[in-house]
């Protein structure tokens, strides 16, 4: 007796198609980040964003005081409001509450976008290409939700449809934002691995006498490059050399007022403790304890490393 195989149910077919759909989306985003034609848009927009007269607000938007980028924090408000409004669209009698949430989400999307653009202007080309599409999707979401808010009183069905379209745009924008954060590591602390790569204990970095006061020098601690700066008083400061923002070589930067300036994006770090004084960096540089050995060699270790 021949057994006829059961046909997959619609939910099962949807689950089976999901990996293919996500793989297709990933392929699209990977092509975007390597599309050099987008640079014709990226370059002038980057110049415009960097030219905004933000003053001290720029560091706040980067999230320097927070210790990590502010943009992902601000995004929670519009996304939460929009998603909640979509749920209320299916609750009888909740039309007014849904419209209020759409208004809240649309208004709070603007400071989130400003923080995102501020970070975007200080990224690598591939990240900026991806970020441009991310911003376009989010702009589409704002436009659709704004339209939904406007027409809901007169045409509720159209308002709900526009809201669902806006949620779809925001979801696609979130997917691209995840690619930026986790695949391209935008906003991630590039110095986090240092503590895991440097062995505990003291390590020799060569003679102190070979260091010229005020001149940054790059030396290797195993596979970890470090910045070494000797002060006029003879003291030596040692930081991880690769900038926590996007791995710029601090040893090629300028030394001024007890700080080092990253040559790539202008982040400023205090030499004495590695703290970020000015962004776009938000995470501190790993700072090493130092001592001079009896034979005149400089030795360093990470604090608490034994």
VEXSEVEX-619794 format. One record per residue (C-alpha): residue number from 1; x negated, y, z. Coordinates in nm, 4 decimals, padded with zeros to 6 digits. Layout:
(NUM,(X,Y,Z));
...
END
This chain:
(1,(00.0000,00.0000,00.0000));
(2,(-00.1505,00.3291,-00.1099));
(3,(-00.1621,00.6033,00.1514));
(4,(-00.0978,00.9489,00.0152));
(5,(-00.3267,01.1982,00.1860));
(6,(-00.1480,01.4727,00.3694));
(7,(-00.1717,01.8154,00.2153));
(8,(-00.3350,02.0730,00.4400));
(9,(-00.0904,02.3013,00.6143));
(10,(-00.1061,02.6765,00.5335));
(11,(-00.2870,02.7559,00.8635));
(12,(-00.5421,02.4821,00.7918));
(13,(-00.6001,02.6184,00.4412));
(14,(-00.6463,02.9675,00.5828));
(15,(-00.9048,02.8400,00.8340));
(16,(-01.0885,02.6532,00.5569));
(17,(-01.1009,02.9659,00.3400));
(18,(-01.2282,03.1925,00.6198));
(19,(-01.5998,03.0926,00.5951));
(20,(-01.5931,03.1476,00.2183));
(21,(-01.4286,03.4869,00.2618));
(22,(-01.6819,03.5960,00.5242));
(23,(-01.9665,03.4683,00.3071));
(24,(-01.8374,03.6729,00.0144));
(25,(-01.8166,03.9850,00.2340));
(26,(-02.1727,03.9267,00.3530));
(27,(-02.2917,03.8937,-00.0057));
(28,(-02.1288,04.2252,-00.0956));
(29,(-02.2917,04.4046,00.1975));
(30,(-02.6333,04.2583,00.1139));
(31,(-02.6017,04.3875,-00.2418));
(32,(-02.5034,04.7294,-00.1088));
(33,(-02.8127,04.7636,00.1117));
(34,(-03.0359,04.6959,-00.1902));
(35,(-02.8515,04.9273,-00.4325));
(36,(-03.0966,05.2108,-00.4923));
(37,(-02.8387,05.4065,-00.6937));
(38,(-02.6752,05.4969,-00.3626));
(39,(-02.9830,05.7020,-00.2737));
(40,(-02.8512,05.9796,-00.4988));
(41,(-02.5793,06.0255,-00.2380));
(42,(-02.7796,05.9272,00.0686));
(43,(-03.0524,06.1899,00.0254));
(44,(-02.8360,06.5066,00.0081));
(45,(-02.5989,06.3835,00.2800));
(46,(-02.8918,06.3045,00.5079));
(47,(-03.0286,06.6549,00.4512));
(48,(-02.6890,06.8065,00.5316));
(49,(-02.6486,06.6062,00.8544));
(50,(-03.0001,06.6903,00.9705));
(51,(-02.9251,07.0563,00.8995));
(52,(-02.6231,07.0728,01.1315));
(53,(-02.6873,07.3262,01.4128));
(54,(-02.6262,07.0757,01.6924));
(55,(-02.9053,07.1866,01.9262));
(56,(-02.9181,06.9863,02.2534));
(57,(-02.5914,06.8148,02.1534));
(58,(-02.7892,06.6075,01.9013));
(59,(-02.9610,06.4100,02.1781));
(60,(-02.6252,06.3593,02.3500));
(61,(-02.4765,06.2238,02.0268));
(62,(-02.7741,05.9905,01.9865));
(63,(-02.7103,05.8637,02.3401));
(64,(-03.0538,05.9446,02.4839));
(65,(-02.9140,06.0177,02.8304));
(66,(-02.7029,05.7011,02.8099));
(67,(-03.0011,05.4810,02.7239));
(68,(-02.8473,05.3397,02.4069));
(69,(-02.6502,05.4763,02.1078));
(70,(-02.3296,05.6622,02.1971));
(71,(-02.1481,05.5823,01.8724));
(72,(-02.0432,05.2232,01.9635));
(73,(-01.8964,05.3531,02.2915));
(74,(-01.6895,05.6261,02.1248));
(75,(-01.5609,05.3872,01.8573));
(76,(-01.3739,05.1837,02.1193));
(77,(-01.1116,05.4568,02.1663));
(78,(-00.9821,05.4940,01.8071));
(79,(-01.0096,05.1210,01.7379));
(80,(-00.8232,05.0334,02.0563));
(81,(-00.5536,05.2925,01.9902));
(82,(-00.5052,05.1860,01.6287));
(83,(-00.4916,04.8165,01.7095));
(84,(-00.2430,04.8805,01.9899));
(85,(-00.0252,05.0861,01.7550));
(86,(-00.0129,04.7954,01.5113));
(87,(00.1095,04.5667,01.7912));
(88,(00.3766,04.8194,01.8947));
(89,(00.5004,04.8374,01.5350));
(90,(00.6485,04.4918,01.5969));
(91,(00.8096,04.5896,01.9279));
(92,(01.1670,04.7245,01.8950));
(93,(01.2058,05.0758,02.0304));
(94,(00.8286,05.1438,02.0494));
(95,(00.8085,05.3652,01.7407));
(96,(00.7289,05.6825,01.9346));
(97,(00.4570,05.5158,02.1430));
(98,(00.3004,05.3685,01.8278));
(99,(00.2928,05.7135,01.6672));
(100,(00.1281,05.8646,01.9764));
(101,(-00.1424,05.5971,01.9697));
(102,(-00.2062,05.6594,01.5997));
(103,(-00.2494,06.0297,01.6750));
(104,(-00.4902,05.9563,01.9602));
(105,(-00.6914,05.7165,01.7442));
(106,(-00.7117,05.9580,01.4525));
(107,(-00.8242,06.2515,01.6663));
(108,(-01.0860,06.0540,01.8610));
(109,(-01.2276,05.9099,01.5390));
(110,(-01.3914,06.2459,01.4637));
(111,(-01.6361,06.2632,01.7597));
(112,(-01.7145,05.8945,01.7029));
(113,(-01.7908,05.9727,01.3388));
(114,(-02.0105,06.2698,01.4326));
(115,(-02.2189,06.0484,01.6614));
(116,(-02.2406,05.7861,01.3875));
(117,(-02.3532,06.0349,01.1236));
(118,(-02.6161,06.1752,01.3642));
(119,(-02.7643,05.8277,01.4099));
(120,(-02.7280,05.7441,01.0406));
(121,(-02.9443,06.0385,00.9298));
(122,(-03.2435,05.8922,01.1192));
(123,(-03.2428,05.5407,00.9756));
(124,(-03.4199,05.3459,00.7018));
(125,(-03.2951,05.3624,00.3418));
(126,(-03.1370,05.0163,00.3513));
(127,(-02.9530,05.1000,00.6717));
(128,(-02.8327,05.4326,00.5323));
(129,(-02.6960,05.2655,00.2185));
(130,(-02.4997,05.0213,00.4301));
(131,(-02.3961,05.3002,00.6657));
(132,(-02.2600,05.5036,00.3760));
(133,(-02.0151,05.2246,00.2889));
(134,(-01.9353,05.1794,00.6591));
(135,(-01.8478,05.5495,00.6832));
(136,(-01.6419,05.5360,00.3623));
(137,(-01.4318,05.2486,00.4985));
(138,(-01.3777,05.4343,00.8232));
(139,(-01.2853,05.7527,00.6371));
(140,(-01.0267,05.5500,00.4485));
(141,(-00.8887,05.4276,00.7808));
(142,(-00.8626,05.7844,00.9127));
(143,(-00.6852,05.8978,00.5951));
(144,(-00.4360,05.6093,00.6032));
(145,(-00.3609,05.6470,00.9724));
(146,(-00.3280,06.0222,00.9271));
(147,(-00.0759,05.9580,00.6495));
(148,(00.1027,05.7063,00.8695));
(149,(00.1318,05.9606,01.1509));
(150,(00.2728,06.2197,00.9116));
(151,(00.5451,06.0120,00.7443));
(152,(00.6627,05.7925,01.0314));
(153,(00.9478,06.0215,01.1325));
(154,(01.0994,06.0262,00.7837));
(155,(00.9888,05.6961,00.6294));
(156,(00.9108,05.4472,00.9073));
(157,(00.8528,05.1499,00.6776));
(158,(00.5959,05.3422,00.4739));
(159,(00.4394,05.4647,00.7981));
(160,(00.3960,05.1087,00.9243));
(161,(00.2540,04.9969,00.5894));
(162,(00.0010,05.2803,00.5903));
(163,(-00.0938,05.1902,00.9472));
(164,(-00.1610,04.8291,00.8514));
(165,(-00.3684,04.9493,00.5558));
(166,(-00.5645,05.1733,00.7902));
(167,(-00.6257,04.8837,01.0278));
(168,(-00.7544,04.6723,00.7382));
(169,(-00.9978,04.9533,00.6397));
(170,(-01.1113,04.9918,00.9998));
(171,(-01.1636,04.6162,01.0254));
(172,(-01.3787,04.6127,00.7115));
(173,(-01.5706,04.9121,00.8461));
(174,(-01.6235,04.7229,01.1715));
(175,(-01.7571,04.4220,00.9794));
(176,(-02.0108,04.6447,00.8069));
(177,(-02.0936,04.8113,01.1389));
(178,(-02.1694,04.4682,01.2812));
(179,(-02.4015,04.4022,00.9872));
(180,(-02.5787,04.7317,01.0610));
(181,(-02.6183,04.6558,01.4299));
(182,(-02.7022,04.2850,01.4258));
(183,(-02.8456,04.2095,01.0807));
(184,(-03.0249,04.5381,01.0165));
(185,(-03.0848,04.6168,01.3871));
(186,(-02.9776,04.9806,01.3627));
(187,(-02.9748,05.1278,01.7128));
(188,(-03.1452,04.8278,01.8714));
(189,(-03.4455,04.8749,02.1010));
(190,(-03.7440,04.7692,01.8892));
(191,(-03.9739,04.7384,02.1921));
(192,(-03.7609,04.4868,02.3843));
(193,(-03.9817,04.1894,02.2798));
(194,(-04.2988,04.3474,02.4224));
(195,(-04.2398,04.2176,02.7755));
(196,(-04.2051,03.8651,02.6349));
(197,(-04.5127,03.8822,02.4111));
(198,(-04.7635,04.0133,02.6646));
(199,(-04.8979,03.7536,02.9073));
(200,(-04.8941,03.8380,03.2810));
(201,(-05.2092,03.9759,03.4379));
(202,(-05.4755,04.2249,03.3373));
(203,(-05.6038,04.2478,02.9793));
(204,(-05.9181,04.4218,02.8545));
(205,(-05.8853,04.6785,02.5747));
(206,(-06.2487,04.7790,02.5203));
(207,(-06.4676,05.0508,02.6716));
(208,(-06.3139,05.3686,02.8136));
(209,(-06.6129,05.5722,02.6968));
(210,(-06.5128,05.5116,02.3356));
(211,(-06.1904,05.7106,02.3799));
(212,(-06.1888,06.0796,02.2825));
(213,(-05.9733,06.2990,02.5088));
(214,(-05.6376,06.3927,02.3545));
(215,(-05.6829,06.1700,02.0477));
(216,(-05.4337,05.8827,02.0076));
(217,(-05.5887,05.5461,01.9385));
(218,(-05.4339,05.2137,01.8421));
(219,(-05.5654,04.8971,02.0014));
(220,(-05.4367,04.5411,01.9964));
(221,(-05.3215,04.3511,02.3021));
(222,(-05.2974,04.0063,02.1508));
(223,(-05.0349,04.0525,01.8774));
(224,(-04.8916,04.3679,02.0394));
(225,(-05.0252,04.7061,01.9200));
(226,(-05.0616,04.9661,02.1940));
(227,(-05.1173,05.3410,02.1968));
(228,(-05.4114,05.4536,02.4110));
(229,(-05.4595,05.8215,02.5016));
(230,(-05.7337,05.9531,02.7289));
(231,(-05.6568,06.2773,02.9095));
(232,(-05.8897,06.5673,02.9719));
(233,(-05.9104,06.4576,03.3366));
(234,(-06.0383,06.1145,03.2346));
(235,(-05.7122,05.9320,03.3050));
(236,(-05.5798,05.6941,03.0401));
(237,(-05.2164,05.6389,02.9364));
(238,(-05.1149,05.3280,02.7455));
(239,(-04.7768,05.2701,02.5786));
(240,(-04.6450,05.0172,02.3300));
(241,(-04.7416,05.1630,01.9929));
(242,(-04.4284,05.0788,01.7924));
(243,(-04.1482,05.3311,01.8528));
(244,(-03.8384,05.1883,02.0204));
(245,(-03.6224,05.3625,01.7604));
(246,(-03.7410,05.2129,01.4310));
(247,(-04.0946,05.0856,01.5026));
(248,(-04.2792,05.3962,01.3869));
(249,(-04.6559,05.3963,01.4717));
(250,(-04.6952,05.6340,01.7662));
(251,(-05.0744,05.6205,01.7318));
(252,(-05.0322,05.8217,01.4101));
(253,(-04.8262,06.0882,01.5863));
(254,(-04.9215,06.4136,01.7555));
(255,(-05.0098,06.4529,02.1233));
(256,(-04.8798,06.7652,02.2974));
(257,(-04.7777,06.8646,02.6511));
(258,(-04.8319,06.5158,02.7871));
(259,(-04.6104,06.3581,02.5194));
(260,(-04.6454,06.1748,02.1897));
(261,(-04.4299,06.2525,01.8866));
(262,(-04.3309,05.9662,01.6553));
(263,(-04.4421,06.0497,01.2985));
(264,(-04.1368,05.8843,01.1405));
(265,(-03.8304,06.0448,01.2995));
(266,(-03.9685,06.2834,01.5603));
(267,(-03.8797,06.0991,01.8814));
(268,(-04.0807,06.2344,02.1754));
(269,(-04.2045,06.0101,02.4573));
(270,(-04.3764,06.1077,02.7813));
(271,(-04.7185,05.9450,02.8025));
(272,(-04.7129,05.8978,03.1790));
(273,(-04.4091,05.6675,03.1846));
(274,(-04.2862,05.6212,02.8260));
(275,(-03.9541,05.7984,02.8896));
(276,(-03.7819,05.9449,02.5806));
(277,(-03.7830,06.3237,02.6083));
(278,(-03.6143,06.3832,02.2734));
(279,(-03.4286,06.1527,02.0314));
(280,(-03.3303,05.9862,01.8123));
(281,(-03.4906,05.7173,02.0332));
(282,(-03.2793,05.6212,02.3334));
(283,(-03.4913,05.3439,02.4903));
(284,(-03.8228,05.4116,02.6667));
(285,(-04.1588,05.2852,02.5478));
(286,(-04.3061,05.0041,02.7585));
(287,(-04.5727,05.1699,02.9736));
(288,(-04.8791,04.9819,03.0980));
(289,(-05.0652,05.0144,03.4243));
(290,(-05.4353,05.0884,03.3700));
(291,(-05.7631,05.0462,03.5545));
(292,(-06.1299,05.0740,03.4697));
(293,(-06.3368,04.7587,03.5243));
(294,(-06.6835,04.7745,03.6854));
(295,(-06.8441,04.7412,03.3420));
(296,(-06.6493,05.0423,03.2074));
(297,(-06.3867,04.8457,03.0170));
(298,(-06.0236,04.9565,03.0146));
(299,(-05.7817,04.6945,03.1497));
(300,(-05.4011,04.7110,03.1284));
(301,(-05.0978,04.5157,03.2413));
(302,(-04.7226,04.5547,03.2370));
(303,(-04.5780,04.6649,03.5737));
(304,(-04.4761,04.3671,03.7833));
(305,(-04.6500,04.1202,03.5515));
(306,(-04.8831,03.9889,03.8215));
END
